[in-house]
Amino acid sequence: MKKIDVLIVGDFPPATHTGISMVNAMVRDILAENGKLVQVIDESAWSYKGFIRIAKYLFGSHLRLLKYLLSSKTRYVYLNVPLSFAGELRLLLSCLIAKTFSYRSKIIGHIHRGDIREWAASSPINSYILRFNLKFFSRIVLLSKKFESDLLDINPKVKTVVMPNTSLLEAVQRRKATNFKGNFVCISNIIKTKGLGDLVEAFNDKRLSGFRLTIAGNVYDREFYSSISKSANVDFVISPERKRIIEMLMQADCLILPSWNEGQPLVILEAMSLGIPIIATEVGDIPDMLGEGYPFLCKPHNPIMLAEKILMFSTYENKVGLGNKLLSIYKSKYANKIFANNILELFA
């Protein structure tokens, strides 16, 4: 019987471009480069709607999961843990398949969101299904100590491990400091909860008319995109190649991420690894990532405060020092080597 060290089920690029899919790819590559036998089930279904999307999950990824478990000896099954009711139902089916047809396999779960406590508390059904699903896992990976504490409050018996994300751009030569040119960039998939409406509204402030904003990402909500796509000093780059994203980051004075909810955003780690200053909302793990007393955090859902932070940054005298501080934090907490060691230890 074929041997599989780690069977990874989740979204992957290029079919899906999100922080989660990029982490899945990093986990795959690290394990493979270190001699592990890895098999991937890419369940990307963003481009499908309604019944077709449901069918892709039920008759696509779950049947492939069953196929691999029946035809191989699998040591670990690695699953992303979604925080949505439909996602939790899919997760339940995956766990039942794994435990029924490969009961010796250990199931590792990874929660990438930062609103664990809030999501579970929003509905008794949410809390129940999350608690129930957690029983299947030998380990749950969390992005920070705070998120670990939130999960343990929901289920004190679950075994957890804290594993911060890392940057895919660590090896890119750090940009040289330049004079402030008023160029801002937001790298984000185009959906409402990323706060892009707030950001476009902020740039409609007449005081920001001399600045330029570029929003780059994939469109997952076309109606929302249509509602924000026309603004005098905002440009959109749709479905950019990775090389283009790196170029935009390197040319920008500052990254802006106005999300309503985040875990530990990869794009912030990428900016930190390049020494690029950041303006962001104080959600998820972002305040801890940027360090105590970081001056350019703002409340979510607040275009006025966001505009004020952008203006404040434009006159900030020590932009280079701010970038250097973020780079130092990155090296000490989020470097590639730290992430790789954590992955290898998790699947030892």
ROTOR-678345 format. One record per residue (C-alpha): z, x, y; residue number from 1; residue in three letters. Coordinates in pm, 1 decimal. Layout:
BEGIN
[[Z, X, Y], NUM, ALA]
...
//
This chain:
BEGIN
[[0.0, 0.0, 0.0], 1, MET]
[[-90.3, 124.4, 347.8], 2, LYS]
[[196.2, 255.8, 560.0], 3, LYS]
[[248.4, 162.2, 927.0], 4, ILE]
[[528.9, 325.1, 1122.8], 5, ASP]
[[499.1, 93.9, 1425.4], 6, VAL]
[[301.0, -228.5, 1457.8], 7, LEU]
[[267.0, -311.9, 1828.8], 8, ILE]
[[189.4, -672.8, 1924.7], 9, VAL]
[[106.6, -745.2, 2288.7], 10, GLY]
[[-143.6, -718.7, 2572.4], 11, ASP]
[[-338.2, -397.3, 2627.9], 12, PHE]
[[-585.1, -263.3, 2882.9], 13, PRO]
[[-872.1, -301.1, 2946.2], 14, PRO]
[[-849.1, -666.9, 2833.4], 15, ALA]
[[-530.7, -713.3, 3039.2], 16, THR]
[[-421.4, -502.3, 3336.2], 17, HIS]
[[-49.2, -555.3, 3396.6], 18, THR]
[[258.2, -336.1, 3396.8], 19, GLY]
[[346.0, -466.6, 3050.6], 20, ILE]
[[3.8, -388.8, 2904.2], 21, SER]
[[15.8, -37.6, 3050.6], 22, MET]
[[359.4, 24.5, 2899.4], 23, VAL]
[[231.1, -99.1, 2562.7], 24, ASN]
[[-51.2, 154.3, 2586.7], 25, ALA]
[[190.5, 433.5, 2677.3], 26, MET]
[[414.7, 350.9, 2380.6], 27, VAL]
[[110.5, 351.4, 2150.9], 28, ARG]
[[-17.2, 685.4, 2279.9], 29, ASP]
[[320.9, 862.3, 2270.9], 30, ILE]
[[384.9, 754.7, 1912.9], 31, LEU]
[[33.8, 846.6, 1796.6], 32, ALA]
[[46.7, 1186.5, 1968.8], 33, GLU]
[[369.8, 1261.1, 1781.9], 34, ASN]
[[232.4, 1183.5, 1438.9], 35, GLY]
[[341.3, 821.7, 1397.7], 36, LYS]
[[109.8, 580.7, 1218.6], 37, LEU]
[[50.8, 307.3, 1476.8], 38, VAL]
[[-136.4, -21.7, 1448.6], 39, GLN]
[[-208.0, -244.5, 1748.1], 40, VAL]
[[-261.4, -619.8, 1774.9], 41, ILE]
[[-403.1, -691.7, 2120.2], 42, ASP]
[[-319.8, -1055.5, 2193.9], 43, GLU]
[[-468.4, -1059.2, 2546.6], 44, SER]
[[-567.5, -1416.5, 2631.7], 45, ALA]
[[-549.2, -1429.5, 3012.6], 46, TRP]
[[-911.1, -1535.2, 3051.5], 47, SER]
[[-871.4, -1844.0, 2830.9], 48, TYR]
[[-726.5, -2182.0, 2922.6], 49, LYS]
[[-564.7, -2475.7, 2744.5], 50, GLY]
[[-635.4, -2527.2, 2375.7], 51, PHE]
[[-857.9, -2220.1, 2347.0], 52, ILE]
[[-575.5, -1999.2, 2470.9], 53, ARG]
[[-329.7, -2159.5, 2227.4], 54, ILE]
[[-578.5, -2112.8, 1943.4], 55, ALA]
[[-622.6, -1745.4, 2033.8], 56, LYS]
[[-250.2, -1690.7, 1991.0], 57, TYR]
[[-197.3, -1910.2, 1683.3], 58, LEU]
[[-510.9, -1825.5, 1489.4], 59, PHE]
[[-570.9, -1483.5, 1639.5], 60, GLY]
[[-267.3, -1266.9, 1691.9], 61, SER]
[[-38.0, -1443.9, 1445.7], 62, HIS]
[[-292.1, -1439.2, 1163.6], 63, LEU]
[[-357.3, -1070.8, 1229.6], 64, ARG]
[[17.1, -1007.5, 1224.6], 65, LEU]
[[41.8, -1182.9, 889.0], 66, LEU]
[[-255.9, -984.1, 756.6], 67, LYS]
[[-105.2, -646.2, 846.2], 68, TYR]
[[239.3, -733.1, 712.7], 69, LEU]
[[96.4, -849.6, 379.6], 70, LEU]
[[-132.3, -548.6, 336.1], 71, SER]
[[96.6, -269.6, 453.7], 72, SER]
[[448.5, -135.4, 447.3], 73, LYS]
[[558.5, -166.2, 809.6], 74, THR]
[[870.4, 7.7, 935.3], 75, ARG]
[[887.5, -133.8, 1288.4], 76, TYR]
[[734.7, -438.5, 1459.3], 77, VAL]
[[737.4, -396.0, 1837.3], 78, TYR]
[[716.8, -716.5, 2042.5], 79, LEU]
[[734.3, -797.5, 2412.7], 80, ASN]
[[995.1, -1065.4, 2488.4], 81, VAL]
[[849.2, -1315.5, 2740.3], 82, PRO]
[[1060.4, -1529.7, 2969.4], 83, LEU]
[[874.6, -1858.2, 2944.8], 84, SER]
[[929.7, -2146.0, 2705.5], 85, PHE]
[[578.2, -2125.4, 2559.6], 86, ALA]
[[614.5, -1749.7, 2528.0], 87, GLY]
[[946.5, -1785.4, 2348.0], 88, GLU]
[[788.7, -2029.6, 2101.3], 89, LEU]
[[513.9, -1775.9, 2028.6], 90, ARG]
[[778.9, -1508.7, 1990.2], 91, LEU]
[[973.1, -1726.0, 1746.3], 92, LEU]
[[664.5, -1767.5, 1528.6], 93, LEU]
[[601.2, -1391.4, 1533.5], 94, SER]
[[960.8, -1320.4, 1431.7], 95, CYS]
[[952.1, -1579.5, 1152.6], 96, LEU]
[[630.8, -1430.0, 1014.3], 97, ILE]
[[777.5, -1078.4, 1026.3], 98, ALA]
[[1105.3, -1173.0, 858.1], 99, LYS]
[[940.0, -1394.5, 595.9], 100, THR]
[[662.4, -1161.6, 485.8], 101, PHE]
[[811.5, -819.4, 565.2], 102, SER]
[[1186.3, -871.3, 567.9], 103, TYR]
[[1263.0, -498.5, 563.2], 104, ARG]
[[1071.5, -435.8, 884.3], 105, SER]
[[1289.2, -378.6, 1188.8], 106, LYS]
[[1188.7, -580.4, 1494.7], 107, ILE]
[[1216.8, -410.3, 1834.9], 108, ILE]
[[1192.1, -630.1, 2145.5], 109, GLY]
[[1114.3, -520.2, 2501.1], 110, HIS]
[[1209.5, -732.0, 2803.8], 111, ILE]
[[1014.4, -627.6, 3113.5], 112, HIS]
[[1144.5, -895.3, 3349.7], 113, ARG]
[[1436.3, -872.6, 3588.7], 114, GLY]
[[1535.0, -1239.2, 3600.7], 115, ASP]
[[1687.1, -1271.0, 3252.9], 116, ILE]
[[2007.5, -1436.6, 3369.2], 117, ARG]
[[1830.0, -1673.4, 3608.9], 118, GLU]
[[1569.8, -1782.5, 3354.9], 119, TRP]
[[1825.8, -1854.0, 3083.6], 120, ALA]
[[2049.0, -2044.1, 3327.2], 121, ALA]
[[1763.2, -2259.8, 3457.3], 122, SER]
[[1758.8, -2478.6, 3145.2], 123, SER]
[[1977.8, -2531.3, 2834.9], 124, PRO]
[[1660.3, -2516.6, 2625.4], 125, ILE]
[[1569.4, -2177.8, 2772.4], 126, ASN]
[[1915.2, -2043.5, 2697.1], 127, SER]
[[1914.4, -2179.2, 2343.4], 128, TYR]
[[1573.3, -2048.7, 2238.5], 129, ILE]
[[1640.8, -1705.3, 2390.6], 130, LEU]
[[1976.4, -1681.4, 2211.6], 131, ARG]
[[1813.8, -1791.2, 1886.6], 132, PHE]
[[1525.4, -1544.7, 1910.9], 133, ASN]
[[1755.9, -1252.8, 1990.8], 134, LEU]
[[1905.7, -1283.9, 1639.8], 135, LYS]
[[1583.3, -1149.0, 1487.2], 136, PHE]
[[1589.1, -815.2, 1669.5], 137, PHE]
[[1745.9, -489.6, 1558.8], 138, SER]
[[1716.6, -358.9, 1916.3], 139, ARG]
[[1627.1, -503.6, 2256.8], 140, ILE]
[[1491.2, -264.4, 2519.3], 141, VAL]
[[1595.9, -328.3, 2881.8], 142, LEU]
[[1474.2, -153.0, 3195.3], 143, LEU]
[[1815.0, -93.2, 3356.1], 144, SER]
[[2190.8, -120.5, 3308.3], 145, LYS]
[[2193.5, -431.3, 3527.0], 146, LYS]
[[1945.1, -612.4, 3304.9], 147, PHE]
[[2136.4, -496.6, 2997.2], 148, GLU]
[[2453.7, -648.5, 3140.8], 149, SER]
[[2271.7, -975.6, 3213.6], 150, ASP]
[[2146.6, -998.5, 2855.4], 151, LEU]
[[2483.1, -912.6, 2701.4], 152, LEU]
[[2641.2, -1192.8, 2903.6], 153, ASP]
[[2398.1, -1427.4, 2727.8], 154, ILE]
[[2451.7, -1276.7, 2381.8], 155, ASN]
[[2723.4, -1008.8, 2352.0], 156, PRO]
[[2625.2, -931.4, 1991.3], 157, LYS]
[[2269.8, -816.4, 2057.8], 158, VAL]
[[2207.7, -442.2, 2021.4], 159, LYS]
[[2048.3, -300.4, 2334.0], 160, THR]
[[1898.5, 20.9, 2466.4], 161, VAL]
[[1819.5, 99.2, 2830.3], 162, VAL]
[[1479.6, 263.9, 2877.1], 163, MET]
[[1332.6, 296.9, 3230.7], 164, PRO]
[[956.6, 295.9, 3279.6], 165, ASN]
[[751.9, 592.6, 3398.6], 166, THR]
[[438.7, 669.6, 3603.8], 167, SER]
[[88.4, 716.2, 3467.8], 168, LEU]
[[8.4, 929.0, 3773.5], 169, LEU]
[[269.9, 1199.5, 3731.1], 170, GLU]
[[4.1, 1460.7, 3646.8], 171, ALA]
[[-204.8, 1375.7, 3954.9], 172, VAL]
[[-175.8, 1640.8, 4224.0], 173, GLN]
[[53.5, 1517.2, 4494.3], 174, ARG]
[[-120.6, 1426.9, 4817.0], 175, ARG]
[[-73.5, 1631.9, 5131.6], 176, LYS]
[[115.0, 1468.3, 5415.0], 177, ALA]
[[-108.9, 1327.7, 5686.2], 178, THR]
[[-61.2, 1161.6, 6021.3], 179, ASN]
[[10.0, 789.5, 6020.0], 180, PHE]
[[-319.0, 596.7, 6032.9], 181, LYS]
[[-193.4, 240.5, 5985.6], 182, GLY]
[[-336.7, 206.5, 5632.7], 183, ASN]
[[-129.8, 1.8, 5389.0], 184, PHE]
[[-206.6, -82.8, 5027.5], 185, VAL]
[[-77.9, -342.9, 4784.5], 186, CYS]
[[-166.3, -291.3, 4415.9], 187, ILE]
[[-100.1, -621.6, 4241.4], 188, SER]
[[-258.0, -881.9, 4020.8], 189, ASN]
[[-354.6, -1171.6, 4242.4], 190, ILE]
[[-109.8, -1448.7, 4160.1], 191, ILE]
[[119.5, -1641.2, 4392.7], 192, LYS]
[[451.3, -1503.9, 4261.1], 193, THR]
[[353.2, -1151.9, 4366.7], 194, LYS]
[[419.3, -1264.8, 4724.0], 195, GLY]
[[65.8, -1192.5, 4841.1], 196, LEU]
[[58.5, -1508.0, 5051.8], 197, GLY]
[[364.4, -1380.1, 5238.7], 198, ASP]
[[197.1, -1042.2, 5287.0], 199, LEU]
[[-126.7, -1187.9, 5423.8], 200, VAL]
[[75.1, -1410.9, 5655.8], 201, GLU]
[[269.4, -1107.0, 5777.9], 202, ALA]
[[-54.7, -926.3, 5859.5], 203, PHE]
[[-169.5, -1227.7, 6060.4], 204, ASN]
[[106.0, -1134.6, 6306.5], 205, ASP]
[[-70.9, -1017.6, 6625.1], 206, LYS]
[[158.8, -714.2, 6640.4], 207, ARG]
[[-4.1, -586.0, 6318.7], 208, LEU]
[[-362.3, -634.0, 6435.9], 209, SER]
[[-415.1, -257.0, 6463.3], 210, GLY]
[[-318.9, -195.3, 6100.0], 211, PHE]
[[-527.3, -238.6, 5783.4], 212, ARG]
[[-410.7, -375.7, 5449.9], 213, LEU]
[[-597.9, -340.1, 5121.2], 214, THR]
[[-493.4, -562.5, 4830.9], 215, ILE]
[[-629.9, -444.3, 4497.3], 216, ALA]
[[-599.4, -616.6, 4162.2], 217, GLY]
[[-735.8, -864.1, 3911.2], 218, ASN]
[[-766.7, -1232.2, 3999.8], 219, VAL]
[[-558.6, -1447.0, 3765.5], 220, TYR]
[[-536.2, -1745.5, 4003.0], 221, ASP]
[[-873.2, -1812.4, 4168.8], 222, ARG]
[[-752.9, -2107.9, 4374.3], 223, GLU]
[[-473.8, -1898.7, 4521.6], 224, PHE]
[[-713.3, -1609.2, 4585.3], 225, TYR]
[[-947.3, -1840.0, 4777.1], 226, SER]
[[-657.9, -1950.6, 4997.4], 227, SER]
[[-567.1, -1595.4, 5108.9], 228, ILE]
[[-894.7, -1404.0, 5087.7], 229, SER]
[[-1005.8, -1448.6, 5448.9], 230, LYS]
[[-800.9, -1255.2, 5700.6], 231, SER]
[[-915.2, -1031.9, 5983.1], 232, ALA]
[[-731.9, -711.2, 5889.0], 233, ASN]
[[-690.0, -762.1, 5510.7], 234, VAL]
[[-943.5, -633.5, 5256.7], 235, ASP]
[[-953.0, -722.4, 4886.9], 236, PHE]
[[-1071.7, -494.2, 4607.3], 237, VAL]
[[-1115.1, -704.6, 4295.6], 238, ILE]
[[-1081.9, -555.8, 3945.4], 239, SER]
[[-1078.5, -195.1, 4066.2], 240, PRO]
[[-1125.6, 91.6, 3823.1], 241, GLU]
[[-824.7, 314.1, 3767.9], 242, ARG]
[[-985.5, 598.2, 3964.1], 243, LYS]
[[-1027.0, 368.0, 4264.9], 244, ARG]
[[-661.8, 262.0, 4252.2], 245, ILE]
[[-551.1, 625.4, 4259.7], 246, ILE]
[[-777.7, 693.0, 4556.9], 247, GLU]
[[-636.8, 396.4, 4748.5], 248, MET]
[[-279.5, 508.0, 4685.2], 249, LEU]
[[-354.5, 862.9, 4793.9], 250, MET]
[[-520.6, 744.1, 5117.2], 251, GLN]
[[-250.9, 492.6, 5211.6], 252, ALA]
[[38.4, 557.3, 5444.4], 253, ASP]
[[256.4, 318.6, 5248.1], 254, CYS]
[[260.7, 94.2, 4940.0], 255, LEU]
[[375.3, -264.4, 4995.0], 256, ILE]
[[500.5, -484.4, 4709.9], 257, LEU]
[[626.3, -826.6, 4831.7], 258, PRO]
[[693.6, -985.0, 4488.6], 259, SER]
[[923.9, -1281.2, 4437.3], 260, TRP]
[[1031.4, -1147.0, 4100.4], 261, ASN]
[[999.1, -807.6, 3931.2], 262, GLU]
[[1152.0, -597.2, 3659.4], 263, GLY]
[[1077.6, -231.5, 3722.2], 264, GLN]
[[724.7, -220.8, 3868.6], 265, PRO]
[[499.7, 58.8, 3744.2], 266, LEU]
[[311.8, 70.4, 4073.8], 267, VAL]
[[633.5, 160.2, 4256.1], 268, ILE]
[[697.1, 441.1, 4008.0], 269, LEU]
[[340.6, 559.3, 4060.0], 270, GLU]
[[387.6, 569.6, 4436.6], 271, ALA]
[[720.6, 750.8, 4393.5], 272, MET]
[[559.6, 1010.8, 4166.0], 273, SER]
[[304.9, 1079.4, 4443.2], 274, LEU]
[[564.1, 1093.1, 4720.8], 275, GLY]
[[429.8, 780.5, 4891.3], 276, ILE]
[[670.7, 563.9, 5097.0], 277, PRO]
[[722.5, 202.9, 4991.6], 278, ILE]
[[800.6, -132.2, 5151.0], 279, ILE]
[[920.8, -384.4, 4892.6], 280, ALA]
[[1128.9, -693.3, 4834.0], 281, THR]
[[1481.1, -646.7, 4703.1], 282, GLU]
[[1422.1, -811.6, 4364.9], 283, VAL]
[[1476.6, -695.5, 4007.7], 284, GLY]
[[1551.2, -325.0, 3975.8], 285, ASP]
[[1365.9, -226.2, 4293.2], 286, ILE]
[[1676.7, -157.7, 4509.0], 287, PRO]
[[1817.1, 79.5, 4244.7], 288, ASP]
[[1478.1, 247.0, 4198.0], 289, MET]
[[1445.0, 331.3, 4567.0], 290, LEU]
[[1802.8, 446.3, 4610.8], 291, GLY]
[[2110.1, 333.3, 4799.0], 292, GLU]
[[2053.2, 248.6, 5164.5], 293, GLY]
[[1673.7, 249.3, 5141.9], 294, TYR]
[[1556.2, 126.9, 5484.4], 295, PRO]
[[1241.0, -64.0, 5389.6], 296, PHE]
[[1361.9, -341.2, 5161.4], 297, LEU]
[[1323.5, -702.7, 5266.9], 298, CYS]
[[1399.7, -1049.1, 5134.4], 299, LYS]
[[1134.3, -1226.2, 4924.8], 300, PRO]
[[960.4, -1536.6, 5067.3], 301, HIS]
[[1003.4, -1394.8, 5418.6], 302, ASN]
[[677.2, -1301.5, 5599.4], 303, PRO]
[[859.0, -1252.7, 5931.3], 304, ILE]
[[1098.0, -993.0, 5787.7], 305, MET]
[[808.5, -829.8, 5605.5], 306, LEU]
[[616.8, -792.3, 5932.4], 307, ALA]
[[926.6, -643.8, 6098.7], 308, GLU]
[[961.5, -383.6, 5820.6], 309, LYS]
[[595.6, -286.8, 5857.3], 310, ILE]
[[640.9, -240.0, 6232.6], 311, LEU]
[[961.6, -45.6, 6171.3], 312, MET]
[[779.7, 183.8, 5928.0], 313, PHE]
[[498.6, 247.8, 6176.6], 314, SER]
[[747.2, 409.9, 6417.1], 315, THR]
[[966.1, 574.9, 6150.9], 316, TYR]
[[978.5, 946.8, 6231.3], 317, GLU]
[[1049.7, 1098.3, 5889.1], 318, ASN]
[[784.9, 943.8, 5662.8], 319, LYS]
[[731.4, 1273.6, 5480.3], 320, VAL]
[[1102.5, 1312.0, 5412.2], 321, GLY]
[[1117.8, 955.7, 5282.7], 322, LEU]
[[835.0, 1027.0, 5037.9], 323, GLY]
[[1003.4, 1348.9, 4923.8], 324, ASN]
[[1327.0, 1162.1, 4856.7], 325, LYS]
[[1144.9, 904.9, 4641.3], 326, LEU]
[[972.5, 1184.4, 4449.5], 327, LEU]
[[1308.3, 1349.0, 4381.9], 328, SER]
[[1453.6, 1022.3, 4247.5], 329, ILE]
[[1146.9, 979.5, 4026.5], 330, TYR]
[[1179.2, 1326.4, 3873.3], 331, LYS]
[[1547.4, 1277.9, 3794.5], 332, SER]
[[1528.0, 927.5, 3641.5], 333, LYS]
[[1174.2, 822.6, 3550.6], 334, TYR]
[[970.6, 1131.6, 3453.5], 335, ALA]
[[717.8, 1115.3, 3167.3], 336, ASN]
[[928.7, 1347.6, 2952.4], 337, LYS]
[[1232.1, 1119.4, 2980.6], 338, ILE]
[[1026.2, 814.4, 2883.1], 339, PHE]
[[860.3, 992.3, 2588.9], 340, ALA]
[[1193.6, 1113.7, 2453.6], 341, ASN]
[[1335.2, 761.4, 2476.1], 342, ASN]
[[1038.1, 617.5, 2284.8], 343, ILE]
[[1058.7, 876.7, 2007.0], 344, LEU]
[[1433.0, 822.4, 1974.2], 345, GLU]
[[1386.7, 443.0, 1959.7], 346, LEU]
[[1136.2, 466.1, 1674.0], 347, PHE]
[[1292.6, 766.7, 1496.1], 348, ALA]
//
